[in-house]
């Protein structure tokens, strides 16, 4: 019997290995695979052959079907029509285009919405969403979740062993819902009961003795009104956790249903919006890998210089790459802006070359695939004026379309130069740094800011931005990650912590790691409770100091911190520190009743070090100089890249992109060979070189 069990286990492990053989899906020698969305249901079928032929002729390697097509796939309840989609798949295959097949759960058909209006999400004020948009159905509607799987089962059964289909995308840009319909209320109560088991345990964790909040039964609990002043913070924290779980499990349900039908030659993913504090990204267990969406120019970022708005935020793609890559065995960008869009606050034309630069930036971060929305510009619907790869005539390439084509031609050149034995510069790897990130810290701080000057993500970016200027490869990691892979780990404003993580941080430093902690770290336990001890006491032994108190000055009365001979302005959050013997002081407060008290400290711990930055500066210059000082002490060489210039390495190639408003002269090894661009990287420019 034991031999039989071992044989079965071996077979199961073999299947898992085959199912996760990423080299078969995205061969490393291909470097990156490029595709484009196409919506055959939007166009007369007589045009499909022409369009798909032109897609292939431009160099695209895959396309993307059925994302918003539920009404065409199931025009009536229980009646499915795949004939039109079969035709489109056949034409794509004719031109050697692989296909990503999508579930259409973001756009339920009207007959489903009208027959079951309870599937529509409801806002805090009791208003239901209605048919005519997208993402209007609730992930917490039990009927919607179960009925969706019926359609997905039929679709997966039809295409699950079709070799022309390389993979599946579930939903589209999934997000969390603060949904208040009846099913959401009940599912929230059920989720709480599963977590706490007893109402007494919930009362303790939620601190319901305060303000007479006490419950005697789970049925008394409602979804919190987040806009109502004074709502129980733990109730709101748990509701955030619940909504993240609803999104993650809805994706898992879809992926699991698909995997019942498909072969090991197909994979399952979804395309997230980079909502860093959403809590659901990376939590779905059934996805094989994850992808994301990125739009750069839609009135949201001024970029660098007077015309920087045409290029976008230089950290936007970089941070998304560094956030998604560590969460997945591989990652991709399923939806990258092709040119001018229509849905932003202001929709300018991107600068010439910007689209190509964004593509190269995706490649530089390690992406295995990149895809754009969409091939043809729509003539009707909400996204009129949204550019595609070709314009409204269906044939004339847009400027962005031509830049996609140029990128694919340049990737073909790199494929010829690829060497499996290629290496990455040791100096680049030596400055690899992790940022410890937990979205629950963002939730906790944003629900209880203490000062309206505080910006949780802005504080994190004050550490991320100089790392990219240093030319450091960065990973955003969670506290389950193996810390030993990183010479330096930064944990910005890690407010909610437990003693196990403190031990892990201590062991990391003692073994030779270098830890940077910042203000608001360690104030609370995982449930958002202050410690029954001195303020943030559990981290005192780790940082080699006590926190005497914290201060939140008024904006008009900002003060400064002195480090060396330089002063740095601050007005948000400052922690006044009392260092132990053996802890060095790097920076002190100036200008108030605690002038001269320590604000920045560092200590040796075992073979490593711990630095504590008790301040949030106005402009991030203090954070930059602290990191520069630390890396110098550690003898880790860093670059000094100007704002907007990013340099990364992968597969034996160096890649530089320039979002700034001036040229940048690259300093690359004399024996490196430039394959794309030149040593002078102009605005929106790209240079790629091969290492020897």
C-alpha positions as CSV (number, residue, x, y, z in Angstrom):
1,X,0.0,0.0,0.0
2,X,2.8,2.4,0.9
3,X,4.4,1.9,-2.5
4,X,1.1,2.7,-4.2
5,X,0.8,5.9,-2.1
6,X,4.3,7.0,-3.0
7,X,3.6,6.3,-6.7
8,X,0.5,8.4,-6.6
9,X,2.4,11.2,-4.8
10,X,5.1,11.0,-7.5
11,X,2.5,11.3,-10.2
12,X,0.9,14.2,-8.5
13,X,4.2,16.0,-8.1
14,X,5.1,15.3,-11.7
15,X,1.8,16.9,-12.8
16,X,2.5,19.9,-10.6
17,X,6.0,20.2,-12.1
18,X,4.6,20.1,-15.6
19,X,1.9,22.6,-14.8
20,X,4.5,25.0,-13.5
21,X,7.2,24.6,-16.1
22,X,7.5,28.2,-16.9
23,X,10.2,27.7,-19.5
24,X,7.7,25.9,-21.7
25,X,5.3,28.9,-21.4
26,X,7.8,31.7,-21.8
27,X,11.2,30.5,-22.9
28,X,14.0,32.6,-21.4
29,X,15.6,33.0,-24.8
30,X,12.4,34.8,-26.0
31,X,13.2,37.4,-23.4
32,X,9.7,38.9,-23.5
33,X,6.5,38.0,-25.5
34,X,4.3,40.8,-26.8
35,X,0.6,40.8,-27.6
36,X,-2.4,43.0,-28.2
37,X,-6.1,42.9,-27.2
38,X,-8.6,42.3,-30.0
39,X,-12.4,42.2,-29.7
40,X,-13.8,40.3,-32.6
41,X,-17.3,40.9,-31.3
42,X,-16.9,44.6,-31.8
43,X,-16.2,44.4,-35.6
44,X,-17.9,42.9,-38.6
45,X,-16.6,39.4,-39.1
46,X,-15.5,40.1,-42.6
47,X,-12.7,42.3,-41.1
48,X,-11.3,39.8,-38.7
49,X,-9.0,38.2,-41.2
50,X,-7.5,41.5,-42.3
51,X,-7.1,42.7,-38.7
52,X,-5.5,39.5,-37.3
53,X,-3.2,39.3,-40.3
54,X,-2.0,42.9,-39.7
55,X,-1.5,42.2,-36.0
56,X,0.8,39.3,-36.9
57,X,2.5,41.4,-39.6
58,X,3.4,44.1,-37.1
59,X,5.2,41.5,-35.0
60,X,2.7,40.7,-32.2
61,X,2.9,37.1,-30.9
62,X,-0.4,36.7,-29.2
63,X,-3.8,38.2,-28.8
64,X,-6.5,38.4,-26.2
65,X,-10.2,37.4,-26.6
66,X,-13.6,37.4,-24.8
67,X,-12.7,39.7,-21.9
68,X,-16.1,41.6,-22.0
69,X,-18.1,39.2,-24.1
70,X,-20.4,37.4,-21.7
71,X,-23.5,38.6,-23.5
72,X,-22.1,37.1,-26.8
73,X,-21.0,33.9,-25.1
74,X,-24.3,33.3,-23.3
75,X,-26.9,35.4,-25.1
76,X,-29.7,33.7,-23.1
77,X,-29.6,31.9,-19.8
78,X,-28.0,28.5,-20.3
79,X,-27.6,28.9,-24.1
80,X,-24.0,29.2,-25.1
81,X,-22.6,30.4,-28.5
82,X,-18.9,29.7,-29.2
83,X,-19.2,29.6,-32.9
84,X,-18.1,33.2,-33.5
85,X,-15.2,32.8,-31.0
86,X,-14.1,29.5,-32.7
87,X,-13.9,31.4,-36.0
88,X,-11.8,34.2,-34.4
89,X,-9.4,31.6,-32.8
90,X,-9.0,29.8,-36.1
91,X,-8.1,33.0,-37.9
92,X,-5.6,34.0,-35.2
93,X,-4.0,30.5,-35.5
94,X,-3.8,30.9,-39.3
95,X,-1.4,33.8,-38.7
96,X,0.4,32.0,-35.9
97,X,-1.0,34.2,-33.2
98,X,-1.5,32.4,-29.8
99,X,-4.6,33.4,-27.8
100,X,-5.2,34.3,-24.2
101,X,-8.8,33.4,-23.4
102,X,-10.7,35.5,-20.8
103,X,-13.6,35.0,-18.5
104,X,-16.1,37.9,-18.8
105,X,-17.1,38.2,-15.1
106,X,-16.5,42.0,-15.1
107,X,-19.5,42.4,-17.6
108,X,-22.5,40.2,-16.8
109,X,-25.3,40.2,-19.4
110,X,-28.4,42.3,-18.8
111,X,-30.7,39.3,-18.5
112,X,-28.7,38.2,-15.5
113,X,-28.8,41.7,-13.9
114,X,-32.5,42.1,-14.4
115,X,-33.5,38.6,-13.3
116,X,-31.2,38.8,-10.3
117,X,-30.7,42.4,-9.3
118,X,-29.2,41.2,-6.0
119,X,-26.0,40.5,-7.9
120,X,-25.4,44.3,-8.3
121,X,-23.2,45.9,-5.7
122,X,-24.6,48.5,-3.3
123,X,-22.8,51.5,-1.9
124,X,-22.8,52.8,1.6
125,X,-25.8,55.0,0.9
126,X,-27.9,52.1,-0.3
127,X,-27.7,52.9,-4.0
128,X,-27.3,49.9,-6.3
129,X,-25.1,50.0,-9.4
130,X,-26.9,49.3,-12.6
131,X,-26.3,47.6,-16.0
132,X,-24.4,49.6,-18.5
133,X,-21.0,49.9,-17.0
134,X,-18.5,47.2,-15.9
135,X,-17.4,45.7,-12.6
136,X,-21.0,46.4,-11.3
137,X,-21.6,42.9,-10.0
138,X,-20.7,42.1,-6.5
139,X,-18.0,39.5,-5.6
140,X,-20.0,39.0,-2.4
141,X,-23.2,37.9,-4.2
142,X,-23.4,34.2,-3.7
143,X,-25.6,33.7,-6.7
144,X,-23.3,35.7,-8.9
145,X,-20.3,33.8,-7.8
146,X,-22.0,30.4,-8.4
147,X,-23.6,31.4,-11.7
148,X,-20.3,32.8,-13.1
149,X,-18.7,29.4,-12.6
150,X,-21.4,27.8,-14.9
151,X,-20.3,30.0,-17.8
152,X,-16.6,29.5,-17.0
153,X,-17.1,25.8,-16.9
154,X,-18.6,25.8,-20.4
155,X,-15.8,28.1,-21.8
156,X,-13.0,26.1,-20.2
157,X,-14.5,22.8,-21.3
158,X,-14.6,24.1,-24.9
159,X,-11.1,25.5,-25.0
160,X,-9.3,23.7,-22.2
161,X,-7.3,21.3,-24.5
162,X,-7.1,23.7,-27.5
163,X,-3.3,24.1,-28.2
164,X,-4.1,27.5,-29.8
165,X,-5.0,28.8,-26.4
166,X,-1.8,29.5,-24.3
167,X,-3.5,30.7,-21.1
168,X,-6.5,32.3,-19.3
169,X,-7.2,35.6,-17.7
170,X,-9.8,35.6,-15.1
171,X,-11.9,38.8,-14.6
172,X,-10.4,42.1,-15.6
173,X,-8.6,44.6,-13.3
174,X,-10.2,43.0,-10.2
175,X,-10.6,45.3,-7.3
176,X,-12.1,45.3,-3.8
177,X,-15.7,46.3,-3.2
178,X,-17.1,48.0,-0.1
179,X,-20.4,46.3,-0.9
180,X,-23.5,46.7,1.4
181,X,-26.0,44.3,-0.2
182,X,-27.6,41.6,1.8
183,X,-25.3,38.8,0.7
184,X,-22.3,40.9,1.6
185,X,-23.7,41.5,5.1
186,X,-24.2,37.8,5.7
187,X,-20.9,36.8,4.2
188,X,-19.1,39.3,6.4
189,X,-20.8,37.9,9.5
190,X,-19.9,34.3,8.3
191,X,-16.3,35.4,7.7
192,X,-16.1,36.9,11.2
193,X,-17.6,33.8,12.8
194,X,-15.0,31.6,11.1
195,X,-12.2,33.9,12.2
196,X,-13.3,34.4,15.8
197,X,-15.4,31.3,16.6
198,X,-17.1,33.0,19.5
199,X,-18.6,36.5,19.9
200,X,-16.7,36.9,23.1
201,X,-13.4,36.6,21.2
202,X,-14.5,39.2,18.7
203,X,-15.5,41.6,21.5
204,X,-12.1,41.3,23.0
205,X,-10.3,41.9,19.7
206,X,-12.5,44.7,18.7
207,X,-12.3,46.3,22.1
208,X,-16.1,46.7,22.2
209,X,-16.2,47.7,25.9
210,X,-15.2,51.1,24.5
211,X,-18.2,53.3,23.7
212,X,-20.7,50.4,24.6
213,X,-19.9,48.6,21.3
214,X,-20.4,45.1,22.8
215,X,-22.2,42.5,20.7
216,X,-24.0,39.4,22.0
217,X,-24.4,37.6,18.6
218,X,-22.8,37.8,15.1
219,X,-26.2,38.6,13.6
220,X,-26.0,42.0,15.2
221,X,-22.9,43.0,13.3
222,X,-23.2,45.1,10.2
223,X,-20.6,46.1,7.6
224,X,-19.1,49.3,9.0
225,X,-20.0,52.7,7.5
226,X,-16.4,53.8,6.7
227,X,-17.5,57.4,6.3
228,X,-19.2,57.6,9.7
229,X,-17.0,59.3,12.2
230,X,-15.7,57.2,15.1
231,X,-16.5,53.8,13.6
232,X,-14.7,51.0,15.5
233,X,-11.2,50.7,14.0
234,X,-11.0,47.0,14.4
235,X,-14.3,46.5,12.7
236,X,-13.1,48.6,9.8
237,X,-9.8,46.7,9.7
238,X,-11.6,43.4,9.5
239,X,-13.9,44.6,6.8
240,X,-10.8,45.6,4.7
241,X,-9.5,42.1,5.3
242,X,-12.9,40.6,4.3
243,X,-13.2,42.6,1.1
244,X,-9.6,41.6,0.1
245,X,-10.5,37.9,0.8
246,X,-13.7,38.2,-1.3
247,X,-11.7,39.4,-4.3
248,X,-8.9,36.8,-3.9
249,X,-11.3,33.9,-3.4
250,X,-13.5,34.9,-6.4
251,X,-10.4,34.8,-8.6
252,X,-9.5,31.5,-7.0
253,X,-12.9,30.0,-7.6
254,X,-12.7,30.9,-11.3
255,X,-9.1,29.6,-11.7
256,X,-10.0,26.3,-9.9
257,X,-12.9,25.8,-12.3
258,X,-10.8,26.4,-15.3
259,X,-8.1,24.1,-14.0
260,X,-10.6,21.2,-13.9
261,X,-10.8,21.4,-17.7
262,X,-7.5,22.6,-19.1
263,X,-4.3,20.8,-19.9
264,X,-0.9,21.5,-18.4
265,X,0.0,23.5,-21.5
266,X,-2.3,26.3,-20.4
267,X,-1.9,28.7,-17.5
268,X,-4.2,31.0,-15.5
269,X,-3.6,34.6,-14.5
270,X,-5.4,37.9,-13.9
271,X,-4.5,41.6,-14.5
272,X,-4.4,43.6,-11.4
273,X,-4.4,47.4,-11.1
274,X,-1.4,48.3,-8.9
275,X,-3.5,49.0,-5.8
276,X,-0.6,48.5,-3.4
277,X,-2.7,48.8,-0.2
278,X,-5.7,46.7,-1.5
279,X,-4.5,43.5,0.3
280,X,-5.7,41.1,-2.3
281,X,-2.9,41.1,-4.8
282,X,-0.9,37.9,-4.6
283,X,-3.4,36.3,-2.2
284,X,-5.1,34.1,-4.8
285,X,-3.7,30.6,-4.5
286,X,-4.9,29.2,-7.8
287,X,-3.3,31.7,-10.2
288,X,-0.2,30.4,-11.8
289,X,1.3,33.9,-12.0
290,X,0.1,37.5,-11.9
291,X,0.0,40.4,-14.3
292,X,-0.9,44.0,-14.0
293,X,-2.2,47.0,-15.8
294,X,-0.3,50.3,-16.2
295,X,-1.4,53.6,-17.7
296,X,1.1,56.5,-17.5
297,X,-0.4,59.6,-19.1
298,X,-3.9,60.6,-18.2
299,X,-3.5,63.8,-16.2
300,X,-2.4,62.2,-12.9
301,X,1.3,62.9,-12.9
302,X,3.2,66.0,-13.9
303,X,6.4,64.0,-14.4
304,X,9.7,66.0,-14.5
305,X,9.9,69.4,-16.1
306,X,7.3,71.4,-17.9
307,X,6.4,68.6,-20.4
308,X,7.0,65.7,-18.0
309,X,3.2,65.0,-18.0
310,X,3.7,63.5,-21.4
311,X,6.0,60.9,-20.0
312,X,4.4,60.2,-16.6
313,X,5.8,59.4,-13.2
314,X,9.3,57.8,-13.6
315,X,8.6,55.5,-10.5
316,X,5.3,54.2,-11.7
317,X,6.4,51.3,-13.8
318,X,9.5,50.7,-11.7
319,X,7.5,50.4,-8.5
320,X,4.9,48.1,-10.1
321,X,7.7,45.9,-11.5
322,X,9.4,45.7,-8.1
323,X,6.1,45.1,-6.3
324,X,4.7,42.3,-8.5
325,X,7.9,40.4,-9.4
326,X,8.6,39.0,-6.0
327,X,5.0,37.8,-5.6
328,X,5.0,35.4,-8.5
329,X,7.2,32.8,-10.3
330,X,7.0,35.2,-13.2
331,X,5.0,38.3,-14.0
332,X,3.8,40.2,-17.0
333,X,2.0,43.4,-18.0
334,X,-1.3,42.6,-19.5
335,X,-2.4,46.1,-20.3
336,X,0.0,48.8,-21.2
337,X,-1.0,52.2,-22.6
338,X,-0.8,52.3,-26.4
339,X,-1.1,56.1,-26.7
340,X,-3.6,58.8,-25.8
341,X,-6.5,57.6,-23.6
342,X,-10.0,59.1,-23.0
343,X,-10.9,58.5,-19.4
344,X,-8.4,60.6,-17.4
345,X,-8.9,64.0,-15.9
346,X,-6.9,65.4,-18.9
347,X,-5.9,63.2,-21.7
348,X,-2.8,64.6,-23.5
349,X,-0.8,62.9,-26.2
350,X,2.2,61.0,-24.8
351,X,5.6,62.4,-25.9
352,X,7.1,60.8,-29.0
353,X,9.0,57.8,-27.9
354,X,7.2,57.5,-24.5
355,X,5.3,54.3,-25.4
356,X,8.5,52.6,-26.5
357,X,10.3,53.7,-23.4
358,X,7.5,52.3,-21.2
359,X,7.8,49.0,-23.0
360,X,11.6,48.9,-22.4
361,X,11.0,49.8,-18.8
362,X,8.7,46.8,-18.4
363,X,11.4,44.6,-20.0
364,X,14.1,46.1,-17.7
365,X,12.1,45.1,-14.6
366,X,12.0,41.4,-15.7
367,X,8.5,41.1,-17.3
368,X,8.0,37.9,-19.3
369,X,5.1,39.2,-21.3
370,X,3.6,42.6,-22.3
371,X,0.3,43.3,-23.9
372,X,-1.6,46.4,-24.9
373,X,-5.2,47.5,-24.8
374,X,-6.2,47.6,-27.7
375,X,-5.6,46.9,-31.4
376,X,-8.4,48.9,-32.9
377,X,-9.6,52.3,-31.5
378,X,-13.2,51.9,-30.4
379,X,-15.9,53.8,-32.5
380,X,-18.7,53.5,-29.9
381,X,-19.0,53.2,-26.1
382,X,-17.4,54.8,-23.1
383,X,-13.9,54.6,-24.5
384,X,-14.3,56.6,-27.7
385,X,-11.1,58.6,-28.3
386,X,-9.0,55.9,-26.7
387,X,-6.1,55.2,-29.0
388,X,-5.3,51.7,-30.2
389,X,-2.5,50.3,-32.2
390,X,-4.3,51.4,-35.3
391,X,-6.7,54.3,-35.6
392,X,-10.5,54.5,-36.2
393,X,-10.1,53.4,-39.9
394,X,-8.9,50.0,-38.6
395,X,-5.6,50.0,-40.7
396,X,-3.5,53.1,-40.1
397,X,-1.0,52.6,-37.3
398,X,-1.0,55.2,-34.5
399,X,2.3,56.7,-33.2
400,X,2.1,54.3,-30.3
401,X,1.4,51.4,-32.7
402,X,4.6,52.2,-34.6
403,X,6.5,52.3,-31.3
404,X,5.2,48.9,-30.3
405,X,6.4,47.6,-33.7
406,X,9.8,49.2,-33.2
407,X,10.1,47.6,-29.7
408,X,9.3,44.2,-31.1
409,X,11.9,44.6,-33.8
410,X,14.5,45.6,-31.2
411,X,13.6,42.6,-29.0
412,X,14.2,40.4,-32.1
413,X,17.7,41.8,-32.2
414,X,18.3,41.1,-28.6
415,X,17.0,37.5,-29.0
416,X,19.9,37.0,-31.5
417,X,22.3,38.3,-28.9
418,X,21.0,36.3,-26.0
419,X,23.4,34.0,-24.1
420,X,22.1,31.6,-21.5
421,X,25.4,32.0,-19.6
422,X,25.2,35.8,-19.4
423,X,25.8,37.3,-16.0
424,X,24.7,40.4,-14.1
425,X,27.3,42.9,-12.7
426,X,28.3,41.9,-9.2
427,X,28.1,45.5,-8.0
428,X,24.4,45.7,-9.1
429,X,23.6,42.5,-7.2
430,X,25.5,43.7,-4.1
431,X,23.1,46.6,-3.6
432,X,20.0,44.5,-3.8
433,X,17.5,45.8,-1.3
434,X,14.1,44.8,0.0
435,X,11.3,47.0,1.3
436,X,9.2,45.2,3.8
437,X,5.5,45.9,3.0
438,X,2.2,44.9,4.5
439,X,-1.0,46.6,3.3
440,X,-2.5,46.3,6.8
441,X,-0.1,48.9,8.0
442,X,-1.5,51.3,5.4
443,X,-5.0,50.5,6.4
444,X,-4.2,51.0,10.1
445,X,-2.4,54.3,9.6
446,X,-4.8,55.8,7.2
447,X,-7.8,55.0,9.5
448,X,-6.0,56.7,12.4
449,X,-3.5,59.2,10.9
450,X,-3.1,61.5,13.9
451,X,-2.1,64.3,11.5
452,X,-3.6,65.2,8.1
453,X,-0.1,65.8,6.9
454,X,0.7,62.0,6.9
455,X,0.9,60.1,3.7
456,X,1.6,56.4,4.1
457,X,2.6,55.6,0.6
458,X,4.4,58.9,0.2
459,X,6.5,57.9,3.2
460,X,7.5,54.6,1.6
461,X,8.4,56.3,-1.6
462,X,10.8,58.5,0.2
463,X,12.9,55.4,0.7
464,X,12.1,53.7,-2.6
465,X,13.0,56.8,-4.7
466,X,16.7,57.0,-3.6
467,X,17.2,53.3,-4.0
468,X,16.3,53.6,-7.7
469,X,18.7,56.6,-7.9
470,X,21.4,54.3,-6.4
471,X,20.8,51.8,-9.2
472,X,19.7,49.2,-6.7
473,X,17.5,46.3,-7.6
474,X,14.5,46.4,-5.2
475,X,12.0,43.8,-4.1
476,X,8.8,44.6,-2.1
477,X,8.5,41.6,0.2
478,X,6.3,40.4,3.0
479,X,7.4,39.2,6.4
480,X,7.3,35.5,5.3
481,X,10.1,36.1,2.8
482,X,13.6,34.7,3.4
483,X,15.4,37.9,4.6
484,X,18.9,36.4,4.2
485,X,18.8,37.2,0.4
486,X,19.1,40.9,1.0
487,X,22.1,42.9,2.3
488,X,19.7,45.7,3.3
489,X,16.0,45.6,4.3
490,X,14.0,48.7,4.9
491,X,10.7,48.5,6.9
492,X,9.1,51.9,6.5
493,X,6.3,52.8,9.0
494,X,5.7,49.1,9.9
495,X,3.1,50.0,12.5
496,X,1.5,46.6,13.2
497,X,4.0,43.9,14.2
498,X,4.3,40.8,16.4
499,X,7.1,39.4,18.5
500,X,7.8,36.7,16.0
501,X,8.7,39.2,13.3
502,X,10.8,41.2,15.8
503,X,12.7,38.0,16.5
504,X,13.1,37.4,12.7
505,X,14.4,41.0,12.3
506,X,16.8,40.5,15.2
507,X,18.1,37.2,13.8
508,X,18.5,38.8,10.3
509,X,20.7,41.6,11.7
510,X,22.7,39.3,14.0
511,X,23.5,37.1,11.0
512,X,24.9,40.1,9.1
513,X,21.9,41.8,7.6
514,X,21.3,45.6,7.8
515,X,17.9,46.7,8.9
516,X,16.4,50.1,8.5
517,X,13.2,50.9,10.5
518,X,11.3,54.1,10.4
519,X,8.9,56.2,12.4
520,X,5.5,54.6,13.4
521,X,7.1,51.1,13.4
522,X,6.2,48.7,16.1
523,X,3.5,50.8,17.8
524,X,0.8,48.2,17.6
525,X,0.2,44.4,17.5
526,X,-1.3,42.7,14.4
527,X,-4.8,43.5,15.5
528,X,-4.0,47.2,15.8
529,X,-3.9,47.3,19.6
530,X,-1.3,49.4,21.4
531,X,1.0,47.4,23.6
532,X,0.3,47.3,27.3
533,X,3.8,48.6,27.9
534,X,5.9,51.6,27.2
535,X,5.2,53.1,23.8
536,X,6.4,50.6,21.1
537,X,8.4,48.8,23.9
538,X,8.7,45.5,22.0
539,X,11.2,47.0,19.5
540,X,13.4,48.7,22.1
541,X,16.0,45.9,22.3
542,X,16.1,45.7,18.5
543,X,16.7,49.4,17.9
544,X,18.9,50.0,20.9
545,X,16.8,52.8,22.2
546,X,13.5,53.9,23.8
547,X,10.9,56.1,22.2
548,X,10.3,58.9,24.7
549,X,7.3,60.4,22.9
550,X,6.2,61.4,19.4
551,X,5.3,64.9,18.1
552,X,3.0,66.1,15.3
553,X,3.7,69.9,14.7
554,X,1.3,72.2,13.0
555,X,2.2,72.8,9.3
556,X,3.0,76.5,9.9
557,X,5.5,75.7,12.6
558,X,7.6,73.1,11.0
559,X,11.1,72.4,12.4
560,X,14.2,70.6,11.3
561,X,16.6,67.7,12.0
562,X,20.3,68.2,11.9
563,X,22.5,65.5,10.5
564,X,26.1,66.4,10.1
565,X,26.1,70.0,9.1
566,X,22.9,69.8,7.1
567,X,19.4,70.6,8.2
568,X,16.3,68.8,6.9
569,X,12.7,70.2,7.3
570,X,9.9,68.1,8.8
571,X,6.3,68.7,9.8
572,X,4.5,65.3,9.8
573,X,5.7,62.7,12.4
574,X,8.7,62.8,14.7
575,X,9.7,60.3,17.4
576,X,12.0,61.6,20.2
577,X,14.5,58.8,21.0
578,X,16.5,57.9,24.0
579,X,19.4,55.7,22.8
580,X,21.1,53.0,24.9
581,X,24.8,52.9,25.5
582,X,26.5,51.7,22.3
583,X,23.8,53.2,20.0
584,X,25.1,56.0,17.8
585,X,23.2,59.2,17.0
586,X,23.1,60.4,13.4
587,X,20.5,63.1,13.6
588,X,19.0,65.4,16.2
589,X,15.9,67.6,16.4
590,X,16.2,71.3,16.2
591,X,13.9,74.2,17.0
592,X,11.5,73.1,19.7
593,X,11.5,72.1,23.4
594,X,13.2,68.8,22.6
595,X,16.0,70.4,20.5
596,X,19.2,68.3,20.7
597,X,17.3,65.0,21.3
598,X,18.0,62.1,18.9
599,X,15.9,61.6,15.8
600,X,18.1,59.2,13.9
601,X,20.1,56.4,15.5
602,X,22.1,53.3,14.5
603,X,23.6,50.4,16.3
604,X,25.7,47.3,15.6
605,X,23.8,44.1,16.2
606,X,25.8,40.9,15.9
607,X,27.4,40.9,12.4
608,X,24.9,43.5,11.1
609,X,23.2,46.7,12.0
610,X,19.9,48.3,12.8
611,X,19.1,52.0,11.9
612,X,16.1,53.7,13.2
613,X,14.8,56.9,11.5
614,X,12.2,58.5,13.9
615,X,11.3,61.2,11.4
616,X,9.4,61.7,8.2
617,X,11.0,64.6,6.3
618,X,9.2,67.0,4.0
619,X,11.0,66.2,0.8
620,X,12.7,62.9,1.3
621,X,16.2,64.4,1.2
622,X,16.9,63.2,4.8
623,X,15.9,59.6,3.9
624,X,18.1,59.7,0.8
625,X,21.1,60.9,2.8
626,X,20.6,58.4,5.6
627,X,20.6,55.6,3.0
628,X,23.7,57.0,1.3
629,X,25.5,57.2,4.6
630,X,24.5,53.6,5.5
631,X,25.6,52.2,2.1
632,X,28.9,54.0,2.3
633,X,29.5,52.5,5.8
634,X,28.7,49.1,4.4
635,X,31.1,49.6,1.5
636,X,28.2,49.0,-1.0
637,X,28.9,51.1,-4.1
638,X,25.9,53.0,-5.5
639,X,25.2,55.0,-8.6
640,X,24.1,58.6,-8.5
641,X,21.4,58.6,-11.2
642,X,19.5,61.8,-11.8
643,X,15.8,61.8,-11.1
644,X,13.9,60.2,-14.0
645,X,16.8,58.0,-15.2
646,X,16.6,54.2,-14.4
647,X,19.2,51.6,-15.0
648,X,18.4,47.9,-14.6
649,X,20.0,44.6,-15.7
650,X,18.5,41.3,-16.9
651,X,19.6,38.4,-19.1
652,X,23.1,39.8,-19.6
653,X,21.7,43.2,-20.9
654,X,21.8,46.6,-19.3
655,X,18.8,48.9,-20.0
656,X,18.6,52.6,-19.3
657,X,15.4,54.7,-19.8
658,X,15.1,58.5,-19.3
659,X,12.0,60.2,-18.0
660,X,13.8,63.5,-17.3
661,X,13.8,66.7,-19.3
662,X,17.5,66.6,-20.1
663,X,20.0,64.2,-21.8
664,X,21.9,61.7,-19.7
665,X,25.4,60.5,-20.5
666,X,25.7,56.9,-19.6
667,X,28.7,55.5,-17.8
668,X,28.9,51.9,-19.0
669,X,31.9,49.5,-19.1
670,X,34.3,50.2,-21.9
671,X,33.9,46.7,-23.3
672,X,30.1,46.8,-23.3
673,X,28.4,46.8,-26.7
674,X,25.5,49.1,-27.3
675,X,22.7,47.4,-29.2
676,X,19.9,50.0,-29.0
677,X,20.4,53.7,-28.6
678,X,23.6,55.5,-27.7
679,X,25.7,56.6,-24.7
680,X,23.6,59.8,-24.6
681,X,20.1,58.9,-23.5
682,X,17.7,61.7,-24.5
683,X,14.3,62.5,-23.0
684,X,12.0,59.4,-23.6
685,X,15.2,57.6,-24.8
686,X,16.3,54.1,-24.3
687,X,19.8,52.5,-24.4
688,X,20.4,48.8,-24.2
689,X,23.9,47.3,-24.0
690,X,25.3,43.8,-23.9
691,X,27.8,42.9,-21.2
692,X,30.9,40.9,-22.0
